Amino acid sequence: MDLPLLLLALGAFCAGLVDAVVGGGGLIQIPMLFSAYPQALPATLFGTNKLASVFGTTSAAIQYGRRLAIPWRAAAPAAGTAALGSWLGAQAVVLFPPAALRPLILMLLILVAIYTFVRKDFGVIHQRLSDPSRELRLAILIGALIGFYDGFFGPGTGSFLIFLFIRFLGMDFLHASVSAKIVNVSTNLAALAVFVFHGQVLWQVAALMACCNLLGSRVGAALALRHGAVFIRKAFLVVVVVLILCFSVDTFLY
């Protein structure tokens, strides 16, 4: 195995681990793919990332589901609208440059970090909304918006989902994380269908990364389930800060 493939394999393992806990695996995989294949079309690399990620995300969702009562009342409708949003976003990425979103995403990430840091009890208590119809409307809206973002751009999708599930649906970090995994599976599959249709996947590279991502996700899910919401909250803040730094570099230096 040559060095670029070895690095991609290691990066996919780390991405799977991080993604299983708080999301943000694309933060690792996408830059490494662009570095390893600078001449490839962006859509091809995004498609490769999606194929590598969907196996790890699915595995993490199954592991969480075996230990937790999944909040299907919110997760299922969010996954449905997210799949549609992701399909539309993946269509748009062929036509428009995703980099145009960077300044807006950077501002949102900073607000998420500040809010989570200031609210010490944020995501510690699991207290679902008492109004099922309101929960349904919010879940549908969250799924549609973040689904489109995931299909169009991607990095930080899991982190945004976790934050929104906690802030607006009253989940703790553990239940928000498993809900985010379910939504992520649907968005990855929907976006992947578009990329495969257009022939925009590096199949051999994606297969190697998928295996490593799957292994990493199993480790990450086990850590999250063992240490609970407080651990996930700390990991969430770390990932969001790293995302802020990466988006800052991309926005102001390139």
C-alpha positions in Angstrom: 0.0 0.0 0.0 1.5 3.4 -1.0 1.8 6.3 1.4 -1.3 8.3 0.3 -3.6 5.3 0.6 -2.1 4.5 4.0 -2.7 8.0 5.2 -6.3 7.9 3.8 -6.9 4.6 5.7 -5.7 6.1 8.9 -7.7 9.3 8.4 -10.8 7.3 7.7 -10.4 5.4 10.9 -10.0 8.6 12.9 -13.0 10.1 11.0 -15.2 7.2 11.9 -14.2 7.4 15.5 -14.9 11.2 15.7 -18.1 10.9 13.7 -19.5 8.2 15.9 -19.2 10.4 19.0 -20.1 13.9 17.8 -20.0 14.1 14.0 -17.4 16.0 12.0 -15.7 13.1 10.3 -15.8 14.9 7.0 -13.5 17.5 8.6 -10.8 14.8 8.4 -11.7 12.8 5.3 -12.5 15.6 2.8 -9.2 17.6 3.2 -7.2 14.4 3.0 -9.0 13.3 -0.2 -8.3 16.7 -1.8 -4.7 16.5 -0.8 -4.2 13.0 -2.2 -6.1 13.7 -5.4 -5.7 17.4 -6.3 -6.7 16.8 -9.9 -9.9 15.1 -9.2 -13.3 16.8 -9.6 -14.6 18.1 -6.2 -17.9 16.1 -6.8 -15.9 12.9 -7.2 -14.1 13.4 -3.9 -17.4 14.3 -2.1 -18.9 11.1 -3.5 -15.9 9.1 -2.4 -16.2 10.6 1.1 -20.0 9.8 1.2 -19.4 6.1 0.3 -16.6 5.8 2.9 -18.7 7.4 5.6 -22.1 5.7 5.2 -20.7 2.3 6.5 -19.3 3.8 9.7 -22.4 6.0 10.3 -24.7 3.0 9.9 -22.6 0.8 12.2 -22.6 3.6 14.9 -26.4 4.0 14.6 -26.8 0.2 15.1 -24.5 0.2 18.2 -26.4 3.1 19.8 -29.7 1.5 19.0 -28.8 -1.7 20.9 -28.2 0.3 24.1 -30.6 3.3 23.9 -34.2 3.9 23.3 -34.0 5.7 20.0 -36.3 8.8 19.8 -38.0 7.7 16.6 -40.7 10.3 16.9 -38.1 12.9 16.0 -35.4 10.9 14.2 -37.6 9.3 11.6 -39.3 12.4 10.1 -36.0 14.3 10.3 -34.3 11.4 8.4 -37.0 11.5 5.7 -36.8 15.2 5.0 -33.0 15.1 5.3 -32.7 12.5 2.6 -34.7 14.8 0.2 -32.6 17.8 1.3 -29.4 15.9 0.8 -30.4 14.8 -2.7 -31.1 18.4 -3.6 -27.9 19.5 -2.1 -25.9 16.9 -4.0 -27.5 18.1 -7.2 -26.6 21.7 -6.4 -22.9 20.8 -5.7 -22.4 20.0 -9.4 -23.6 23.5 -10.3 -22.4 25.8 -7.6 -19.1 26.1 -5.5 -19.7 24.9 -1.9 -16.9 27.2 -0.7 -19.3 30.1 -1.0 -20.9 28.9 2.2 -17.8 29.1 4.3 -18.2 32.5 5.9 -21.8 31.7 7.0 -20.9 28.3 8.4 -18.0 29.8 10.3 -20.3 32.4 12.0 -22.8 29.6 12.9 -20.0 27.4 14.3 -18.8 30.3 16.5 -22.3 30.8 17.9 -22.8 27.1 18.5 -19.5 27.0 20.5 -20.3 30.0 22.6 -23.8 28.8 23.4 -22.6 25.3 24.3 -19.8 26.6 26.5 -21.9 29.1 28.4 -24.8 26.7 29.0 -23.1 24.2 31.3 -26.2 22.1 31.5 -26.7 22.0 27.8 -27.3 18.4 26.6 -26.9 16.9 30.0 -30.6 16.2 30.7 -32.9 14.3 28.3 -36.3 16.1 28.4 -38.3 15.7 25.2 -40.9 18.1 24.1 -44.4 17.5 25.5 -46.1 18.5 22.2 -45.7 15.8 19.6 -46.9 17.9 16.7 -44.4 20.7 17.5 -41.6 18.1 17.8 -42.6 16.7 14.4 -42.6 20.1 12.7 -39.2 21.0 14.2 -37.7 17.6 13.3 -38.9 18.0 9.7 -37.4 21.5 9.4 -34.1 20.5 11.0 -33.8 17.4 8.7 -34.5 19.4 5.6 -32.1 22.2 6.3 -29.2 20.1 7.5 -29.9 17.5 4.9 -29.4 20.0 2.1 -26.2 21.3 3.8 -24.9 17.7 4.1 -25.5 17.0 0.4 -24.1 20.3 -0.7 -21.0 20.7 1.5 -20.9 18.3 4.5 -18.3 19.1 7.1 -19.8 19.5 10.6 -23.2 18.0 9.6 -23.3 15.7 12.6 -22.3 18.5 15.0 -25.0 20.8 13.7 -27.6 18.0 14.0 -26.6 17.2 17.6 -26.8 20.9 18.6 -30.2 21.4 17.0 -31.7 18.2 18.5 -30.6 19.3 21.9 -31.5 23.0 21.6 -34.9 22.6 20.0 -36.0 19.0 20.8 -34.8 18.8 24.4 -32.5 15.7 23.9 -29.3 15.0 25.8 -26.0 14.5 24.0 -26.3 10.7 23.9 -29.8 10.6 22.4 -29.0 13.6 20.1 -26.0 11.7 18.8 -27.9 8.5 17.9 -30.6 10.6 16.3 -27.9 12.4 14.3 -26.5 9.1 13.1 -29.9 7.9 11.8 -30.3 11.2 9.9 -26.7 11.0 8.6 -27.3 7.5 7.2 -30.3 8.8 5.1 -28.4 11.9 3.9 -25.3 9.9 3.0 -27.3 7.4 1.0 -29.3 10.1 -0.8 -26.3 12.2 -1.7 -24.4 9.0 -2.7 -27.1 8.0 -5.1 -26.5 11.3 -7.0 -22.8 10.9 -7.1 -22.9 7.3 -8.2 -25.4 8.2 -10.9 -23.0 10.8 -12.3 -20.1 8.3 -11.9 -18.3 10.4 -9.4 -16.8 8.0 -6.9 -13.3 6.6 -6.6 -14.5 3.0 -5.9 -11.2 1.3 -4.7 -10.3 4.2 -2.5 -13.8 4.5 -1.1 -13.8 0.7 -0.3 -10.6 0.9 1.7 -11.7 4.0 3.5 -15.1 2.5 4.3 -13.5 -0.5 6.0 -11.3 1.8 8.2 -14.2 4.2 8.8 -16.3 1.3 10.0 -13.6 0.1 12.5 -13.2 3.7 13.8 -17.0 4.1 14.3 -17.2 1.0 16.4 -14.5 2.3 18.7 -16.1 5.8 18.9 -19.6 4.5 19.6 -18.2 2.2 22.4 -16.5 5.2 24.0 -19.6 7.4 23.8 -21.8 4.7 25.3 -19.4 4.0 28.1 -18.8 7.6 29.2 -22.1 9.2 28.4 -23.4 12.7 27.8 -20.7 14.6 29.7 -17.9 13.0 27.6 -19.8 13.7 24.4 -20.3 17.3 25.4 -16.5 17.8 25.8 -15.8 16.0 22.6 -18.4 18.1 20.8 -16.8 21.4 22.0 -13.4 20.1 20.8 -14.7 19.2 17.4 -16.6 22.5 17.0 -13.4 24.5 17.9 -11.4 22.5 15.4 -14.0 23.2 12.7 -13.9 26.9 13.5 -10.1 26.9 13.1 -10.3 25.0 9.8 -13.1 27.2 8.4 -11.2 30.3 9.5 -8.1 29.2 7.6 -10.1 28.3 4.5 -12.1 31.6 4.6 -9.3 34.1 5.3 -6.2 32.6 3.9 -7.4 31.0 0.6 
